[in-house]
């Protein structure tokens, strides 16, 4: 089974995740945000070897340190192709946020819906969950799902940014996430973890 280790980092309190197969030491880093560089040393201290850099989507706070982790690890960067225009617009995103433009890394691998990503003796499955952004994806493991900014504890992702679509996001959540078992742990891009069952029961945007 895979272990998910979450870290709240950066000025927007992003969750960056290390997903590790402890039996083999292989790991993926998901959404390396601002101020996530110390996670390289954290991975080393835990005996983990990063073999994937994965993005749920290409908003600047989820991709800011892609280049750092790609260079350090030599791992491929993977993102859905519908996110490429957003990823390549990092200078415009940085200008809008009033921050320095992060170093750019071109993806090595373009994800497809329901793609199986090998990780040690386990796998992650890509679920296409657009709406917050055009090509947003979630990563499904055994008993958990990393959802980026699609779904939060008691809320959903904003859809007023370029490429956002509220109706599409609701469809994505209902068709791809709420069809999962209630016990599945939801690891969002910001804020505390939750479960599919809790959000099905009480999320005001979904009930």
VEXMIBA-774787 format. One record per residue: z, y, x of N, C-alpha, C, O in turn; residue number from 0; residue in three letters. Coordinates in Angstrom, 1 decimal. Each point is the difference from the previous one (the first is absolute). Layout:
residues N
REC     n_w     n_v     n_u    ca_w    ca_v    ca_u     c_w     c_v     c_u     o_w     o_v     o_u  roba  drendren
REC       Z       Y       X       Z       Y       X       Z       Y       X       Z       Y       X   NUM       ALA
...
END
This chain:
residues 207
REC     n_w     n_v     n_u    ca_w    ca_v    ca_u     c_w     c_v     c_u     o_w     o_v     o_u  roba  drendren
REC     0.0    -1.2     0.8     0.0     1.2    -0.8     0.0     1.3     0.9     0.5    -0.1     1.1     0       UNK
REC    -1.1     1.1    -1.7     0.0     1.3     0.7     1.2     0.8    -0.3     0.5     0.0    -1.1     1       UNK
REC     0.0     0.7     2.2     1.1     1.0    -0.2    -0.6     1.4     0.0    -0.7     0.4     0.9     2       UNK
REC     1.2     0.4    -1.9    -0.4     1.4    -0.1     1.1     0.8     0.5     1.1    -0.1    -0.5     3       UNK
REC    -1.3     1.0     1.5     1.0     0.9     0.6    -0.5     1.4    -0.3    -1.0     0.4     0.6     4       UNK
REC     1.7     0.3    -1.4    -0.4     1.4    -0.4     0.7     1.1     0.8     1.2    -0.2     0.4     5       UNK
REC    -1.9     1.2    -0.1     0.6     1.2     0.7    -0.4     1.3    -0.7    -1.2     0.2    -0.3     6       UNK
REC     2.1     0.6     0.0    -0.3     1.3    -0.6    -0.2     1.0     1.1     0.9     0.2     0.8     7       UNK
REC    -2.1     0.4    -0.7    -0.3     0.8     1.2    -0.8     1.3    -0.5    -0.5     0.0    -1.1     8       UNK
REC     0.6     1.0     2.0    -0.8     1.2    -0.2     0.5     1.0    -1.0     1.0    -0.3    -0.8     9       UNK
REC    -1.6     1.4     0.7     0.5     1.1    -0.9    -0.2    -0.3    -1.5     0.7     0.7    -0.8    10       UNK
REC    -1.5    -1.6     0.5    -0.2    -0.4    -1.4     0.7    -1.3    -0.4    -0.3    -0.5    -1.1    11       UNK
REC     1.2     0.1     1.9     0.8    -1.2    -0.2    -0.9    -1.2    -0.4     0.1    -0.7    -1.0    12       UNK
REC    -1.1     0.5     1.8    -0.9    -1.2    -0.2     0.6    -1.3     0.4     0.9     0.0     0.9    13       UNK
REC    -1.3    -1.0    -1.6     0.4    -1.3     0.4    -1.1    -0.7     0.8    -1.1    -0.2    -0.5    14       UNK
REC     1.4     0.0     1.8    -0.9    -0.8     0.9     0.6    -1.4     0.1     1.2    -0.1     0.2    15       UNK
REC    -2.0    -0.9    -0.3     0.5    -1.4     0.0    -0.5    -0.8     1.2    -1.2     0.1     0.4    16       UNK
REC     2.1    -0.9     0.2    -0.4    -1.1     0.8     0.1    -1.3    -0.8     1.0    -0.3    -0.6    17       UNK
REC    -2.1    -0.4     0.5     0.0    -1.3    -0.7    -0.2    -1.1     1.0    -1.0     0.0     0.7    18       UNK
REC     2.0    -0.8    -0.5     0.1    -0.9     1.1     0.1    -1.5    -0.4     0.7    -0.3    -0.9    19       UNK
REC    -1.5    -0.5     1.6     0.2    -1.4     0.0     0.9    -0.4     1.2    -0.5    -0.1     1.1    20       UNK
REC     1.8    -0.1    -1.4     0.9    -0.2     1.1    -0.2    -1.3     0.7     0.5    -0.1     1.2    21       UNK
REC    -1.1    -0.8    -1.8    -0.2    -1.3     0.7    -1.0     0.2     1.1     0.2    -0.7     1.1    22       UNK
REC    -1.2     1.6    -1.2    -1.0     0.1     1.1     0.2     1.4     0.7    -0.6     0.2     1.1    23       UNK
REC     1.3     0.7    -1.7     0.1     1.3     0.5    -1.1     1.0    -0.3     0.0     1.1     0.5    24       UNK
REC    -1.0    -1.6    -1.3    -1.1     0.9    -0.4     0.4     0.9    -1.1     0.8    -0.4    -0.9    25       UNK
REC    -1.3     1.6     1.0     0.5     1.0    -1.0    -1.2     1.0    -0.3    -0.9     0.1     0.8    26       UNK
REC     1.1     0.5    -1.9    -0.9     1.1    -0.4     0.8     1.3    -0.2     1.2    -0.1    -0.5    27       UNK
REC    -1.7     1.2     0.8     0.6     1.3    -0.3    -0.8     0.6    -1.2    -1.2     0.1     0.1    28       UNK
REC     1.9     0.3    -1.1    -0.7     0.5    -1.2     0.3     1.5    -0.2     1.2     0.4    -0.1    29       UNK
REC    -2.2     0.4     0.0     0.1     1.4    -0.2     0.9     0.8     1.1     1.1     0.5    -0.4    30       UNK
REC    -1.6    -0.5     1.6     0.8     0.7     1.0     0.0     1.5    -0.1    -1.0     0.6     0.2    31       UNK
REC     2.1    -0.1    -0.7     0.1     1.4    -0.4     0.4     0.9     1.1     0.1    -0.4     1.2    32       UNK
REC     0.1     1.7    -1.4     0.5     0.9     0.9     1.4    -0.6     0.6     0.7    -0.6    -0.8    33       UNK
REC    -0.5     0.8     2.0     1.3    -0.3     0.6     0.2    -1.6     0.0     1.2    -0.4     0.1    34       UNK
REC    -2.2    -0.3    -0.1     0.2    -1.5    -0.1    -0.2    -0.6     1.4     0.1    -1.3     0.1    35       UNK
REC    -0.4     2.0     0.9    -0.2    -0.6     1.4     1.2    -0.8     0.5    -0.2    -1.0     0.6    36       UNK
REC     1.5     1.4    -0.9     1.1    -0.9     0.4    -0.1    -1.4    -0.5     0.7    -0.9     0.5    37       UNK
REC    -1.5     0.6    -1.6    -0.1    -1.3    -0.5    -0.7    -0.9     1.0     0.1    -1.3    -0.1    38       UNK
REC    -0.8     1.8     1.1    -0.6    -0.8     1.1     1.1    -0.7     0.8     0.0    -1.2     0.2    39       UNK
REC     1.0     2.1     0.2     1.1    -0.6     0.7     0.8    -1.0    -0.9     0.5    -1.0     0.5    40       UNK
REC    -0.4     1.4    -1.7     0.7    -0.9    -1.0    -0.6    -1.4     0.0     0.6    -1.0     0.0    41       UNK
REC    -1.9     1.0    -0.1    -0.8    -1.2    -0.1     0.2    -0.8     1.3     0.3    -1.2     0.0    42       UNK
REC    -0.3     1.9     1.2     0.2    -0.7     1.2     1.4    -0.6     0.1     0.1    -1.1     0.5    43       UNK
REC     0.9     1.9    -0.9     1.3    -0.5     0.0     0.2    -1.3    -0.8     0.9    -0.8     0.3    44       UNK
REC    -1.6     0.7    -1.4     0.1    -1.1    -0.9    -0.9    -1.2     0.4    -0.1    -1.0    -0.6    45       UNK
REC    -0.6     1.2     1.7    -0.9    -1.0     0.5    -1.3    -0.2    -0.8    -0.5    -1.1    -0.1    46       UNK
REC     0.1     2.2    -0.5    -1.2    -0.1    -0.9    -1.2     0.6     0.7     0.0     0.9     0.8    47       UNK
REC    -1.1    -1.6    -1.1    -1.3     0.5     0.5    -0.9     0.4    -1.1    -0.4    -0.8    -0.9    48       UNK
REC     0.1     2.1     0.8    -0.8     0.6    -1.0    -1.5    -0.4     0.1    -0.6     0.3     1.0    49       UNK
REC     0.1    -1.0    -2.0    -1.4    -0.5     0.0    -0.8     0.6    -1.1    -1.2    -0.2     0.0    50       UNK
REC     1.8     1.0    -0.8    -0.7     0.8    -1.1     0.6     1.4    -0.1     1.2     0.1     0.0    51       UNK
REC    -2.0     0.9    -0.2     0.4     1.3    -0.5    -0.7     0.2    -1.3    -1.2     0.1    -0.1    52       UNK
REC     2.0    -0.1    -1.0    -0.5     0.0    -1.4     0.3     1.3    -0.7     1.2     0.5     0.2    53       UNK
REC    -2.1     0.0    -0.9     0.2     1.2    -0.8    -0.2    -0.3    -1.5    -1.0    -0.6    -0.4    54       UNK
REC     2.0     1.0    -0.4    -0.2    -0.2    -1.5    -1.0     1.0    -0.5    -0.7    -0.2    -0.9    55       UNK
REC     0.7     1.4     1.5    -0.9     1.1    -0.3     0.0     1.0     1.1     0.7    -0.2     1.0    56       UNK
REC    -1.6     1.2    -1.1    -0.2     0.9     1.2     0.5     1.4    -0.2    -0.4     0.9     0.7    57       UNK
REC     1.4    -0.7    -1.5     0.7     1.3     0.0     0.7     0.2     1.4     0.5    -1.0     0.5    58       UNK
REC    -0.5     2.2     0.0     0.4     0.2     1.4     1.4    -0.5     0.3     0.2    -0.5     1.1    59       UNK
REC     0.7     0.5    -2.1     1.4    -0.5     0.3     0.0    -1.5     0.1     1.1    -0.5     0.3    60       UNK
REC    -2.1    -0.2    -0.6    -0.1    -1.5     0.1    -0.8    -0.4     1.2     0.0    -1.2     0.3    61       UNK
REC    -0.7     2.1     0.4    -0.9    -0.4     1.1     0.2     0.8     1.3    -0.7    -0.2     0.9    62       UNK
REC     1.8     1.0    -0.9     0.1     1.0     1.1     0.1    -0.6     1.3    -0.5     0.6     1.0    63       UNK
REC     1.1    -1.8    -0.9     0.1    -0.7     1.4    -0.8    -1.2     0.1     0.3    -0.9     0.8    64       UNK
REC    -1.4     0.8    -1.6    -0.9    -1.1     0.2    -0.5    -0.2     1.5     0.1    -1.1     0.5    65       UNK
REC    -0.5     2.2     0.0    -0.6    -0.1     1.4     1.0    -0.4     1.0    -0.3    -0.8     0.9    66       UNK
REC     1.6     1.2    -1.0     1.0    -0.4     0.9     0.2    -1.5     0.0     0.0    -0.6     1.1    67       UNK
REC     0.1     0.0    -2.3     0.3    -1.4    -0.1    -1.2    -0.8     0.4     0.1    -1.1     0.5    68       UNK
REC    -1.3     1.6    -0.8    -1.2    -0.8     0.4    -0.1     0.0     1.5    -0.3    -1.1     0.6    69       UNK
REC     0.5     2.2     0.1    -0.1     0.1     1.4     1.1    -0.9     0.7    -0.3    -0.7     0.9    70       UNK
REC     1.5     0.8    -1.4     1.1    -0.8     0.6    -0.2    -1.5    -0.2     0.3    -0.8     0.9    71       UNK
REC    -0.7     0.4    -2.1     0.0    -1.4    -0.3    -1.3    -0.7     0.2    -0.1    -1.2     0.2    72       UNK
REC    -1.0     2.0    -0.2    -1.4    -0.6     0.0    -0.4    -0.6    -1.3    -1.0    -0.7    -0.1    73       UNK
REC     1.9     0.9    -0.9    -0.3    -0.7    -1.3    -1.0     0.8    -0.8    -0.2     1.2     0.2    74       UNK
REC    -0.6    -1.9    -1.1    -0.9     0.6    -0.8     0.6     0.9    -1.1     1.1    -0.4    -0.5    75       UNK
REC    -1.7     1.5     0.2     0.4     0.8    -1.1    -0.8    -0.4    -1.2    -1.2     0.0     0.0    76       UNK
REC     1.9    -0.2    -1.2    -0.7    -0.5    -1.2     0.3     1.0    -1.1     1.2     0.3    -0.3    77       UNK
REC    -2.2     0.0    -0.5     0.1     0.9    -1.2    -1.1    -0.4    -0.9    -1.0    -0.5     0.4    78       UNK
REC     1.1     0.9    -1.7    -1.1    -0.2    -0.9    -1.1     1.0     0.2     0.3     1.2     0.3    79       UNK
REC    -1.5    -1.6    -0.4    -1.1     0.9     0.3    -0.1     1.3    -0.9    -0.5     1.0     0.4    80       UNK
REC     1.0    -1.1    -1.6     0.0     1.1    -0.9     1.0     1.1     0.5    -0.1     1.2    -0.5    81       UNK
REC     0.9    -1.5     1.5     0.9     1.0     0.6    -0.5     0.7     1.2     0.6     1.0     0.5    82       UNK
REC    -1.8    -1.4    -0.1    -0.6     0.6     1.3    -0.2     1.5    -0.1     0.3     0.7     0.9    83       UNK
REC    -0.9    -0.2    -2.0    -0.1     1.5    -0.1     1.3     0.7     0.1     0.1     1.1     0.7    84       UNK
REC     0.9    -1.6    -1.2     1.4     0.6     0.0     0.5    -0.1     1.5     0.6     1.0     0.5    85       UNK
REC    -0.8    -2.1     0.1     0.5    -0.2     1.4    -0.7     0.9     0.9     0.6     0.6     0.9    86       UNK
REC    -1.9    -0.4    -1.1    -0.8     0.8     0.9     0.2     1.5    -0.3    -0.5     0.9     0.8    87       UNK
REC     1.2    -0.6    -1.9     0.4     1.4    -0.3     1.4     0.4     0.5     0.6     0.9    -0.6    88       UNK
REC    -0.1    -1.6     1.6     1.3     0.3     0.5     0.2     1.4     0.4     1.0     0.6    -0.2    89       UNK
REC    -2.0     0.1     0.9     0.2     1.4     0.3     0.2     0.9    -1.2     0.8     0.9     0.0    90       UNK
REC    -1.5    -1.2    -1.1     0.2     0.8    -1.2     1.3    -0.3    -0.7     0.7     0.9    -0.5    91       UNK
REC    -0.3    -2.2     0.6     1.4    -0.4    -0.5     1.1     0.7     0.8     0.9     0.5    -0.6    92       UNK
REC    -1.1    -0.4     1.9     1.0     0.6     0.8     0.1     1.5    -0.2     1.1     0.6    -0.1    93       UNK
REC    -2.3     0.0    -0.1     0.0     1.4    -0.3     0.7     0.3    -1.3     0.8     1.0    -0.1    94       UNK
REC    -1.0    -1.8    -0.9     0.6     0.2    -1.3     1.5    -0.1     0.1     0.8     0.7    -0.7    95       UNK
REC    -0.3    -1.7     1.5     1.4    -0.2     0.2     0.7     0.9     1.0     1.2     0.1     0.1    96       UNK
REC    -2.1     0.6     0.7     0.6     0.9     1.0     0.6    -0.7     1.2     1.0     0.4     0.6    97       UNK
REC    -1.7    -1.6    -0.2     0.5    -0.8     1.1    -1.2    -0.2     1.0    -1.1     0.3    -0.3    98       UNK
REC     1.5    -0.7     1.5    -1.0    -0.3     1.0    -0.8    -1.2    -0.4     0.5    -1.0    -0.5    99       UNK
REC    -1.8     1.0     0.7    -0.9    -1.1    -0.3     0.4    -1.2     0.8    -0.1     0.1     1.3   100       UNK
REC     0.4    -1.3    -1.9     0.3    -1.2     0.8    -1.2    -0.4     0.8    -1.2     0.2    -0.4   101       UNK
REC     1.4    -1.0     1.4    -1.1    -0.6     0.7    -0.7    -1.0    -0.9     0.7    -0.8    -0.7   102       UNK
REC    -2.0     0.7     0.7    -0.8    -0.8    -0.9    -0.2    -1.4     0.6    -0.3    -0.1     1.2   103       UNK
REC     0.4    -0.9    -2.1    -0.4    -1.3     0.4    -1.0    -0.6    -1.0     0.3     0.0    -1.2   104       UNK
REC    -1.4    -0.4     1.6    -1.0    -0.6    -0.9     0.4    -1.4    -0.3     0.3    -0.8     0.8   105       UNK
REC    -0.4     0.4    -2.1     0.4    -1.3    -0.4    -0.9    -1.1     0.6    -1.2     0.2     0.2   106       UNK
REC     1.8    -1.3     0.2    -0.7    -1.1     0.5    -0.4    -1.0    -1.0    -0.9    -0.8     0.1   107       UNK
REC     1.6     0.8    -1.3    -0.1    -1.0    -1.0     0.1     0.7    -1.4     0.9     0.8    -0.2   108       UNK
REC    -1.9    -1.1    -0.6     0.0     0.6    -1.4     0.4    -1.1    -1.0    -0.6    -1.0    -0.1   109       UNK
REC     1.7     1.3    -0.6     0.6    -1.0    -0.8    -0.8    -0.1    -1.3    -0.6     0.9    -0.5   110       UNK
REC     0.7    -2.1    -0.1    -0.6    -0.3    -1.3     1.1    -0.5    -0.9     1.1    -0.5     0.4   111       UNK
REC    -1.4     0.6    -1.7     1.0    -0.4    -1.0     0.3    -1.5     0.1    -1.0    -0.8     0.1   112       UNK
REC     2.2     0.4    -0.1     0.5    -1.3     0.0    -0.3    -0.7     1.4    -0.1    -1.2     0.1   113       UNK
REC    -0.1     2.0     0.9    -0.2    -0.5     1.3     1.3    -0.6     0.5     1.1     0.5    -0.2   114       UNK
REC    -1.2    -1.6     0.9     1.2    -0.7     0.6     0.1     0.4     1.5    -0.9    -0.2     0.8   115       UNK
REC     2.0     0.8    -0.4     0.3     0.6     1.3     0.9    -1.0     0.7     1.2    -0.1    -0.4   116       UNK
REC    -1.6    -0.6     1.5     0.9    -0.9     0.7     1.0     0.7     0.8    -0.2     1.0     0.6   117       UNK
REC     1.5    -1.5    -0.7     1.1     0.6     0.7     0.9    -1.1     0.4     0.8    -0.5    -0.8   118       UNK
REC    -0.9     0.0     2.1     0.8    -1.1     0.4    -0.3    -1.2    -0.8    -1.2    -0.4    -0.2   119       UNK
REC     2.2    -0.3    -0.3    -0.1    -1.1    -0.9    -0.1     0.3    -1.4    -0.1    -0.9    -0.9   120       UNK
REC     0.0     2.2     0.6    -0.1     0.5    -1.4    -1.2     0.8    -0.2    -0.8     0.2     0.9   121       UNK
REC     0.7     0.4    -2.1    -1.1     0.9    -0.3     0.4     1.1    -0.9     1.1     0.0    -0.7   122       UNK
REC    -1.8     1.1     0.7     0.0     1.1    -1.0    -1.2     0.0    -0.8    -1.1    -0.4     0.5   123       UNK
REC     1.1     0.8    -1.7    -1.1     0.0    -0.9    -0.2     1.5    -0.4     0.9     0.6    -0.5   124       UNK
REC    -2.2    -0.1     0.7    -0.3     1.3    -0.4    -0.3     0.1    -1.5    -0.8    -0.7    -0.5   125       UNK
REC     1.5     1.7    -0.2    -0.3     0.2    -1.4    -0.5     1.5    -0.1     0.7     0.9     0.4   126       UNK
REC    -1.9    -0.8    -0.9    -0.5     1.4    -0.2     0.7     0.7    -1.2     0.0    -0.5    -1.1   127       UNK
REC     0.7     1.6     1.4     0.8     0.7    -1.0    -0.3     1.5     0.1     0.9     0.8     0.3   128       UNK
REC    -2.1    -0.4    -0.6    -0.4     1.4     0.0     0.6     0.8    -1.1     0.5    -0.5    -1.0   129       UNK
REC    -0.6     1.8     1.2     0.5     1.0    -1.0     0.7     1.1     0.6    -0.3     1.2    -0.2   130       UNK
REC     1.3    -1.5     1.1     0.6     1.0     0.8    -1.1     0.6     1.0     0.0     1.2     0.3   131       UNK
REC    -0.8    -2.1     0.2    -1.1     0.3     0.8    -1.1    -1.0    -0.3     0.2    -1.0    -0.6   132       UNK
REC    -1.5     1.3     1.1    -1.1    -0.8    -0.5     0.0    -1.5     0.4    -0.4    -0.9    -0.7   133       UNK
REC     1.0     0.6     1.9     0.0    -1.3     0.5     1.3    -0.5     0.4     0.2    -0.8     0.9   134       UNK
REC     0.8     1.2    -1.6     1.4    -0.4     0.3     0.2    -1.5    -0.2    -0.6    -0.6    -1.0   135       UNK
REC     1.3     0.0     1.9     0.3    -1.5    -0.1     1.4    -0.2     0.1     0.8     0.8     0.5   136       UNK
REC    -0.4    -2.0    -1.0     1.4    -0.6     0.1    -0.2    -1.2     0.8    -1.0    -0.7     0.0   137       UNK
REC     2.1     0.3     0.7     0.0    -1.2     0.9     1.1    -1.0    -0.6     1.2     0.3     0.0   138       UNK
REC    -1.7    -1.4    -0.5     0.9    -1.0    -0.7     0.3    -1.1     1.0    -0.8    -0.6     0.6   139       UNK
REC     2.2     0.4    -0.5     0.5    -1.1     0.8     0.7    -1.0    -0.9     0.0     0.2    -1.3   140       UNK
REC     0.7    -1.1     1.8     0.8    -1.0    -0.7     1.3     0.7    -0.5     1.0     0.1     0.7   141       UNK
REC    -1.0     0.3    -2.0     1.2     0.6    -0.6     0.1     1.5     0.2     1.0     0.6    -0.4   142       UNK
REC    -2.1     0.1     0.9     0.1     1.4     0.2    -1.4     0.6    -0.1    -1.0    -0.7     0.2   143       UNK
REC     0.9     2.0    -0.5    -1.2     0.7     0.1     0.2     1.4     0.5     0.9     0.7    -0.4   144       UNK
REC    -1.7    -0.2     1.4     0.1     1.3     0.6    -1.1     0.8    -0.7    -1.2    -0.3     0.1   145       UNK
REC     1.6     1.4    -0.9    -0.9     0.6    -0.9    -0.5     1.4     0.4    -0.7     0.6    -0.8   146       UNK
REC     1.1    -0.1     1.9    -0.3     1.4     0.4     0.5     0.9    -1.0     1.2     0.0    -0.4   147       UNK
REC    -2.0     1.0    -0.1     0.4     0.9    -1.0    -0.5    -0.3    -1.4    -0.1     0.9    -0.8   148       UNK
REC    -0.2    -2.1     0.5    -0.4    -0.4    -1.3     1.2     0.0    -1.0    -0.1     0.5    -1.1   149       UNK
REC     1.2    -1.1     1.5     1.1    -0.2    -0.8     1.3     0.3     0.7     0.2    -0.3     1.2   150       UNK
REC     0.7     1.0    -1.9     1.4     0.3     0.6     1.0    -0.5    -0.9    -0.2    -0.4    -1.2   151       UNK
REC     1.5     0.4     1.6     1.1    -0.4    -0.8     0.1     1.1    -1.1     0.4     1.2     0.3   152       UNK
REC    -0.7    -1.5    -1.5     0.1     0.9    -1.1    -1.1     1.0    -0.1     0.0     1.0    -0.8   153       UNK
REC    -1.1    -1.1     1.6    -1.1     0.9    -0.1    -1.3    -0.6     0.5     0.0    -1.2     0.3   154       UNK
REC    -1.0     2.0    -0.2    -1.3    -0.5     0.5    -0.6     1.1     0.9     0.6     1.1     0.1   155       UNK
REC    -1.7    -1.4     0.6    -0.5     0.9     0.9    -0.7     1.2    -0.7    -0.4    -0.1    -1.1   156       UNK
REC     0.4     1.3     1.8    -0.6     1.1    -0.5    -1.5    -0.1     0.0    -0.6    -0.8     0.8   157       UNK
REC    -0.1     1.4    -1.8    -1.4    -0.1    -0.1    -0.7     1.3     0.0    -1.2     0.1    -0.4   158       UNK
REC     1.9     1.0     0.8    -0.6     1.3     0.0    -0.6     0.4     1.4    -0.5     1.1     0.1   159       UNK
REC     0.4    -2.1     0.8    -0.6     0.3     1.3    -1.5    -0.5    -0.1    -0.3    -0.7    -0.9   160       UNK
REC    -0.5     1.2     1.8    -1.5    -0.4     0.0    -0.1    -1.5    -0.1     0.6    -0.7     0.8   161       UNK
REC    -1.4     0.2    -1.7    -0.3    -1.4    -0.2     1.0    -0.7    -0.9    -0.1    -1.2    -0.2   162       UNK
REC     1.1     1.9    -0.2     1.0    -0.6    -0.9    -0.5    -0.2    -1.4    -0.8     0.8    -0.5   163       UNK
REC     1.3    -1.8    -0.2    -0.5    -0.3    -1.4     1.2    -0.7    -0.7     0.2    -1.2     0.2   164       UNK
REC     0.4     2.0    -1.1     1.2    -0.6    -0.7    -0.3    -1.2    -0.8     0.7    -1.0     0.1   165       UNK
REC    -1.7     1.0    -0.9    -0.4    -1.2    -0.8    -0.2    -1.2     0.8     0.4    -1.1    -0.3   166       UNK
REC    -1.1     1.3     1.4    -0.4    -1.1     0.9     1.3    -0.5     0.7     0.1    -1.2     0.1   167       UNK
REC     0.8     2.0     0.3     1.3    -0.4     0.6     0.8    -0.9    -1.0     0.5    -1.0     0.4   168       UNK
REC    -0.4     1.5    -1.7     0.7    -0.8    -1.0    -0.7    -1.4    -0.1     0.7    -1.0    -0.1   169       UNK
REC    -2.0     1.0     0.0    -0.7    -1.3    -0.1     0.3    -0.9     1.2     0.2    -1.2    -0.1   170       UNK
REC    -0.2     1.8     1.3     0.3    -0.8     1.2     1.4    -0.6     0.0     0.1    -1.2     0.3   171       UNK
REC     0.8     2.0    -0.7     1.4    -0.5     0.0     0.2    -1.1    -1.1     0.6    -1.0     0.3   172       UNK
REC    -1.2     1.2    -1.4     0.1    -1.0    -1.1    -0.7    -1.3     0.4     0.5    -1.1    -0.3   173       UNK
REC    -1.7     1.2     0.8    -0.9    -1.1     0.3     0.4    -0.8     1.3    -0.1    -1.2     0.0   174       UNK
REC     0.5     2.0     1.0     0.2    -0.7     1.3     1.5    -0.2     0.4     0.3    -0.9     0.8   175       UNK
REC     0.6     1.8    -1.3     1.4    -0.1     0.4     0.9    -0.5    -1.1     0.8    -0.9     0.3   176       UNK
REC    -1.0     1.3    -1.5     0.9    -0.5    -1.1    -0.3    -1.4    -0.4     0.7    -0.6    -0.8   177       UNK
REC    -1.8     0.1     1.3    -0.3    -1.5    -0.2     0.7    -0.9     1.0     0.0    -1.2    -0.2   178       UNK
REC     0.7     1.8     1.1     0.8    -0.8     1.0     1.3    -0.3    -0.6     0.4     0.6    -1.0   179       UNK
REC     0.3    -1.7     1.5     1.3    -0.4    -0.5     1.0     1.2     0.0     0.0     0.8     1.0   180       UNK
REC     1.0    -0.8    -1.9     1.0     1.0     0.0     0.8     0.1     1.3     0.5     1.0     0.4   181       UNK
REC    -0.3    -2.2     0.2     0.8     0.0     1.2    -0.6     0.6     1.3     0.7     0.2     1.0   182       UNK
REC    -2.0     0.1    -1.1    -0.7     0.5     1.2     0.6     1.4     0.4     0.1     0.9    -0.8   183       UNK
REC     0.3    -0.8     2.1     0.5     1.3     0.5    -1.1     0.9     0.2    -1.0    -0.4     0.6   184       UNK
REC     1.1     1.7    -1.0    -1.0     1.0     0.2     0.5     0.9     1.1     1.1     0.6    -0.1   185       UNK
REC    -1.9    -0.5     1.2     0.3     0.9     1.1    -1.0     1.2    -0.1    -1.1    -0.1     0.3   186       UNK
REC     1.6     1.3    -0.8    -0.9     1.2    -0.2    -0.1     0.8     1.3     0.7    -0.2     1.0   187       UNK
REC    -1.6     1.2    -1.1    -0.3     0.9     1.1     1.1     1.0     0.2     0.1     0.6     1.1   188       UNK
REC     0.7    -0.4    -2.1     1.1     1.0     0.1     1.1    -0.6    -0.9    -0.2    -0.6    -1.0   189       UNK
REC     1.5     0.9     1.4     1.1    -0.3    -0.9     0.4    -1.5     0.1    -0.5    -0.7     0.8   190       UNK
REC     1.5     0.3    -1.6     0.6    -1.3     0.1    -0.9    -1.1    -0.6    -0.9     0.2    -0.8   191       UNK
REC     1.2    -1.4     1.3    -0.8    -1.2    -0.5     0.5    -0.2    -1.5     1.0     0.4    -0.4   192       UNK
REC    -1.8    -1.2    -0.3     0.3    -0.3    -1.4    -0.6    -1.4    -0.2    -0.3    -0.7     1.0   193       UNK
REC     0.2     0.3    -2.2    -0.7    -1.3    -0.4    -1.0     0.2    -1.1     0.1     1.0    -0.7   194       UNK
REC    -1.0    -1.9     0.6    -1.0     0.1    -1.1     0.7    -0.1    -1.3    -0.3     0.8    -0.9   195       UNK
REC     1.3    -1.6     0.8     0.8    -0.1    -1.3     0.6     1.3    -0.4     0.0     0.3    -1.2   196       UNK
REC     0.6     0.3     2.2     0.7     1.3    -0.3    -1.0     1.1    -0.5     0.3     0.7    -0.9   197       UNK
REC    -1.4    -0.7     1.5    -1.0     1.0    -0.3    -0.7    -0.3    -1.4    -0.3     0.9    -0.8   198       UNK
REC     0.1    -2.2     0.6    -0.5    -0.4    -1.3     0.9     0.4    -1.2    -0.4     0.4    -1.0   199       UNK
REC     1.7    -0.5     1.3     1.0     0.2    -1.0     0.3     1.5    -0.3     0.2     0.4    -1.1   200       UNK
REC    -0.1     0.4     2.2     0.5     1.3    -0.2    -0.8     1.2     0.6     0.4     1.1    -0.1   201       UNK
REC    -1.5    -1.4     0.8    -0.8     1.1     0.6    -0.6     0.8    -1.2    -0.7    -0.5    -0.8   202       UNK
REC     1.1     1.8     0.7    -0.4     0.8    -1.2    -1.5     0.2    -0.1    -0.6     0.3    -1.0   203       UNK
REC    -0.1    -0.5     2.2    -1.5     0.2    -0.1    -0.7    -1.3    -0.4    -1.2     0.0    -0.3   204       UNK
REC     2.0    -1.1     0.2    -0.6    -1.3    -0.3     0.5    -0.6    -1.3    -0.7    -0.9    -0.6   205       UNK
REC     1.8     1.4     0.1     0.6    -0.6    -1.2    -0.6     0.6    -1.3     0.3    -0.4    -1.1   206       UNK
END
